[in-house]
Amino acid sequence: MKYYLVDAFSSEPFKGNPAAVCLLEHEIDEQLMQQIAMEMNQSETAFVLPMEGCKLGQATLFSLRWFTPTQEVDLCGHATLASAKVLFELQKGRHRELSFETRSGIIKIGSVDEFLNMQLPIHEPKSFFSQISLKKVLGVEEIVNIMWDEALKYLLVHLPSEEDVKHNDPDFTSLLNLDLEFDLRGLIVTSKGSGQVDFVSRFFAPWLGINEDPVTGSSHAILFPYWENITGKSEMRACQLSRRGGEFLLRRVAKAWFEIQGQAFIVAEGLIRVSD
């Protein structure tokens, strides 16, 4: 099985968010996908299969599934961008748009010069009401707002300043031990940005085996409508303040969809052997 290691949301190696992309010629067992994802040990490993009986180099519609080292997830932006980067390279400009059939619907990605434009579904977060205090586990003195998305099972925590987000140091053991009445998969911390950046964020997901995800497409499915309501802007620049860092250009393209523009860099490629 051919695989690629791709740094998504970056134009150069060793920045952005790495994802493994596995190219399938036929369907494989879900358990094997999970074992491969655990072996690759990236925040997400993508499995790409051409549909409609086409070959990889000719298809425009693909099945796409995403796995963390511990479980399958419903939406992953950076591994989708990484998959599109690999396919566009293999197809050598034969197509300018690709579609992926996923657990979150059909995701389309277009190629314009060196940029990839990815359309993701918008997830409007709702107000979160709970007796659980997040201040201690996040190590903060003040929280502006907390929102919740039931579909992705992400909490969004609005902090007072960019510095609060940048220097946030969660207690991951305490996060995992929170006495919750619901299934939590990810926690976003965010604030207003500075300069030309409209907002900043970071993303923590110890429940998925990922303490901090460097650059996260799926979190912006919630962040975009949240900050759109605050700023009144339908096009925004955002920055994820992880150590590797990532920058986004976001714009609304339809009532239920928004677009992320980014780049990706193929760092490595190889073969996965599942038997002798």
C-alpha positions as CSV (number, residue, x, y, z in Angstrom):
1,M,0.0,0.0,0.0
2,K,1.4,3.4,-1.0
3,Y,1.5,6.1,1.6
4,Y,2.6,9.7,1.8
5,L,3.5,12.0,4.7
6,V,2.2,15.5,4.0
7,D,2.5,18.7,6.0
8,A,-0.9,20.4,5.6
9,F,-1.5,24.2,5.9
10,S,2.2,24.8,5.1
11,S,4.2,25.7,2.0
12,E,7.4,24.2,3.5
13,P,8.4,21.0,5.3
14,F,8.2,20.5,9.1
15,K,5.5,23.1,9.7
16,G,1.7,23.0,9.6
17,N,0.1,19.7,10.5
18,P,1.5,16.4,9.3
19,A,-1.0,13.7,8.1
20,A,-0.4,10.3,6.6
21,V,-2.3,9.6,3.4
22,C,-2.8,5.9,2.4
23,L,-3.9,5.2,-1.2
24,L,-6.1,2.2,-1.6
25,E,-6.8,0.1,-4.7
26,H,-9.7,-1.7,-3.0
27,E,-11.6,-1.6,0.3
28,I,-9.7,-2.9,3.3
29,D,-11.0,-3.9,6.8
30,E,-11.7,-1.1,9.3
31,Q,-9.6,-2.9,11.9
32,L,-6.6,-2.8,9.6
33,M,-7.2,0.9,9.0
34,Q,-7.0,1.5,12.7
35,Q,-3.9,-0.6,13.1
36,I,-2.2,1.3,10.3
37,A,-3.2,4.7,11.9
38,M,-1.8,3.5,15.2
39,E,1.5,2.5,13.4
40,M,1.7,5.8,11.5
41,N,1.1,7.7,14.8
42,Q,0.0,10.9,13.3
43,S,-2.9,13.0,14.6
44,E,-4.8,11.6,11.6
45,T,-4.2,9.1,8.9
46,A,-6.4,9.3,5.8
47,F,-7.5,6.4,3.6
48,V,-8.4,7.3,0.0
49,L,-10.2,5.0,-2.4
50,P,-11.2,6.0,-5.9
51,M,-14.9,5.5,-6.7
52,E,-16.9,4.8,-9.8
53,G,-14.4,2.2,-10.9
54,C,-11.8,4.7,-11.8
55,K,-8.0,4.5,-11.3
56,L,-6.3,6.9,-8.8
57,G,-4.8,9.0,-11.5
58,Q,-8.1,9.5,-13.3
59,A,-10.8,9.7,-10.6
60,T,-12.4,12.9,-9.4
61,L,-14.6,11.3,-6.7
62,F,-13.0,9.4,-3.8
63,S,-14.1,7.7,-0.6
64,L,-12.2,9.2,2.4
65,R,-11.9,8.1,6.0
66,W,-9.9,9.5,8.8
67,F,-8.4,7.7,11.8
68,T,-6.5,9.0,14.8
69,P,-4.1,6.5,16.6
70,T,-7.1,5.4,18.7
71,Q,-10.4,5.9,16.7
72,E,-12.2,7.0,13.5
73,V,-13.3,10.6,13.4
74,D,-16.2,12.4,11.6
75,L,-14.3,15.3,10.2
76,C,-10.7,16.2,9.6
77,G,-9.6,19.2,7.5
78,H,-5.9,18.9,7.4
79,A,-5.8,15.2,6.3
80,T,-8.4,16.0,3.6
81,L,-6.1,18.8,2.3
82,A,-3.2,16.5,2.5
83,S,-5.0,13.8,0.5
84,A,-6.0,16.4,-2.2
85,K,-2.3,17.5,-2.4
86,V,-1.2,14.0,-3.1
87,L,-3.9,13.3,-5.7
88,F,-3.4,16.6,-7.6
89,E,0.4,15.8,-7.8
90,L,-0.3,12.3,-9.1
91,Q,-2.8,13.5,-11.7
92,K,-0.4,16.2,-12.9
93,G,-3.0,18.9,-13.5
94,R,-5.6,16.6,-15.2
95,H,-8.3,17.9,-12.9
96,R,-8.8,21.2,-11.1
97,E,-11.4,19.9,-8.5
98,L,-11.7,16.7,-6.5
99,S,-14.6,15.5,-4.3
100,F,-14.4,13.3,-1.3
101,E,-17.3,11.2,0.1
102,T,-16.9,11.3,3.9
103,R,-18.9,10.9,7.1
104,S,-19.5,14.6,7.0
105,G,-20.9,14.6,3.4
106,I,-19.2,15.5,0.1
107,I,-16.1,17.7,0.6
108,K,-14.8,19.5,-2.5
109,I,-11.3,20.8,-3.0
110,G,-10.1,22.9,-5.9
111,S,-6.6,23.7,-7.0
112,V,-5.7,27.3,-7.9
113,D,-2.0,27.9,-8.6
114,E,-0.1,26.7,-5.4
115,F,-3.2,27.0,-3.2
116,L,-5.9,24.4,-2.3
117,N,-9.4,25.7,-1.6
118,M,-11.3,23.2,0.6
119,Q,-15.1,23.5,1.3
120,L,-16.2,22.3,4.8
121,P,-19.6,22.1,6.4
122,I,-20.4,24.9,8.9
123,H,-21.2,23.8,12.5
124,E,-23.1,26.5,14.4
125,P,-22.1,26.1,18.1
126,K,-24.7,26.5,20.8
127,S,-24.3,28.1,24.3
128,F,-22.9,25.7,26.9
129,F,-24.4,25.4,30.3
130,S,-22.8,23.2,32.9
131,Q,-21.7,23.2,36.6
132,I,-18.2,22.0,35.5
133,S,-15.5,24.6,35.9
134,L,-12.9,24.7,33.2
135,K,-10.8,27.5,34.6
136,K,-8.6,25.3,36.8
137,V,-7.9,22.6,34.2
138,L,-7.1,25.2,31.6
139,G,-5.1,27.3,34.1
140,V,-6.9,30.5,33.3
141,E,-8.5,33.2,35.6
142,E,-11.2,34.3,33.2
143,I,-13.4,32.8,30.5
144,V,-15.4,35.1,28.1
145,N,-17.8,32.4,26.7
146,I,-18.2,28.7,26.3
147,M,-19.9,27.1,23.3
148,W,-20.7,23.5,22.3
149,D,-21.1,21.6,19.1
150,E,-23.1,18.3,19.5
151,A,-22.2,16.9,16.0
152,L,-18.4,17.1,16.4
153,K,-18.5,17.0,20.2
154,Y,-16.2,20.0,20.5
155,L,-16.2,22.6,23.2
156,L,-15.2,26.2,22.3
157,V,-13.7,28.3,25.1
158,H,-13.3,32.0,24.3
159,L,-10.5,33.5,26.4
160,P,-9.9,37.2,27.0
161,S,-6.7,37.7,24.9
162,E,-4.3,36.3,22.3
163,E,-1.6,35.9,25.0
164,D,-4.0,33.8,27.1
165,V,-4.4,31.4,24.1
166,K,-0.7,31.4,23.2
167,H,0.4,30.5,26.7
168,N,-2.4,28.2,27.6
169,D,-1.2,25.1,29.4
170,P,-4.0,22.7,30.1
171,D,-3.8,19.9,32.7
172,F,-4.4,17.0,30.3
173,T,-4.9,14.5,33.1
174,S,-7.6,16.7,34.7
175,L,-9.2,17.2,31.3
176,L,-9.5,13.4,30.8
177,N,-10.9,13.0,34.3
178,L,-13.6,15.6,33.9
179,D,-16.9,14.2,35.2
180,L,-18.9,14.8,32.0
181,E,-22.4,13.6,31.1
182,F,-21.5,13.7,27.4
183,D,-18.9,12.4,25.0
184,L,-16.2,15.1,24.5
185,R,-13.7,14.8,21.6
186,G,-12.0,18.1,21.4
187,L,-11.5,21.5,23.2
188,I,-10.8,24.7,21.3
189,V,-9.4,27.8,23.0
190,T,-9.7,31.0,21.0
191,S,-9.5,34.8,21.2
192,K,-9.5,37.9,19.0
193,G,-6.4,38.2,17.0
194,S,-4.0,41.0,16.4
195,G,-2.9,42.9,13.3
196,Q,-4.5,41.4,10.2
197,V,-5.5,38.2,12.0
198,D,-9.1,38.2,13.0
199,F,-8.9,35.4,15.5
200,V,-6.5,32.9,16.9
201,S,-7.0,29.4,18.4
202,R,-5.5,26.2,19.7
203,F,-7.0,22.7,19.7
204,F,-6.6,20.0,22.4
205,A,-7.9,16.4,22.0
206,P,-6.5,14.0,24.6
207,W,-9.8,12.0,24.3
208,L,-8.6,11.1,20.8
209,G,-5.0,10.4,21.8
210,I,-3.8,13.8,20.7
211,N,-2.9,16.3,23.4
212,E,-2.5,19.2,21.0
213,D,-3.3,19.1,17.3
214,P,-0.9,21.6,15.5
215,V,-3.3,22.9,12.8
216,T,-6.9,21.9,12.7
217,G,-9.4,22.3,9.9
218,S,-12.4,20.8,11.7
219,S,-12.2,23.2,14.6
220,H,-12.6,26.1,12.2
221,A,-16.0,24.6,11.1
222,I,-17.1,25.9,14.6
223,L,-14.7,28.9,14.9
224,F,-15.7,30.4,11.6
225,P,-19.5,30.9,12.4
226,Y,-18.7,31.9,16.0
227,W,-16.3,34.7,14.9
228,E,-18.5,35.6,11.9
229,N,-21.3,36.4,14.4
230,I,-18.9,38.5,16.5
231,T,-17.1,40.4,13.7
232,G,-19.8,40.5,11.0
233,K,-17.2,39.4,8.5
234,S,-17.8,36.7,5.9
235,E,-14.1,36.5,5.1
236,M,-11.4,36.3,7.8
237,R,-7.8,35.5,8.5
238,A,-7.0,33.1,11.3
239,C,-4.0,31.7,13.0
240,Q,-3.5,28.5,15.1
241,L,-0.9,29.2,17.8
242,S,0.7,25.8,18.2
243,R,4.4,25.3,18.1
244,R,4.3,24.4,14.4
245,G,1.8,27.1,13.6
246,G,-0.7,27.5,10.8
247,E,-2.5,30.3,8.9
248,F,-5.9,30.2,7.3
249,L,-7.9,32.3,4.9
250,L,-11.6,31.6,5.5
251,R,-14.7,32.7,3.6
252,R,-18.4,31.7,3.5
253,V,-19.4,30.2,0.2
254,A,-22.9,29.0,1.0
255,K,-25.5,28.9,3.8
256,A,-24.1,25.7,5.2
257,W,-20.5,25.7,3.8
258,F,-17.3,27.7,4.2
259,E,-14.0,27.6,2.4
260,I,-10.5,27.2,3.8
261,Q,-7.5,28.2,1.6
262,G,-4.2,26.6,2.4
263,Q,-1.1,24.9,1.0
264,A,0.5,21.5,1.6
265,F,4.0,20.0,1.2
266,I,4.7,16.3,0.6
267,V,7.6,15.4,2.9
268,A,7.9,11.6,2.4
269,E,6.5,8.6,0.6
270,G,6.8,4.9,0.9
271,L,5.1,1.5,1.1
272,I,3.2,-0.1,3.9
273,R,3.6,-3.9,4.1
274,V,0.7,-5.7,5.9
275,S,2.0,-9.2,5.2
276,D,5.0,-11.1,3.9
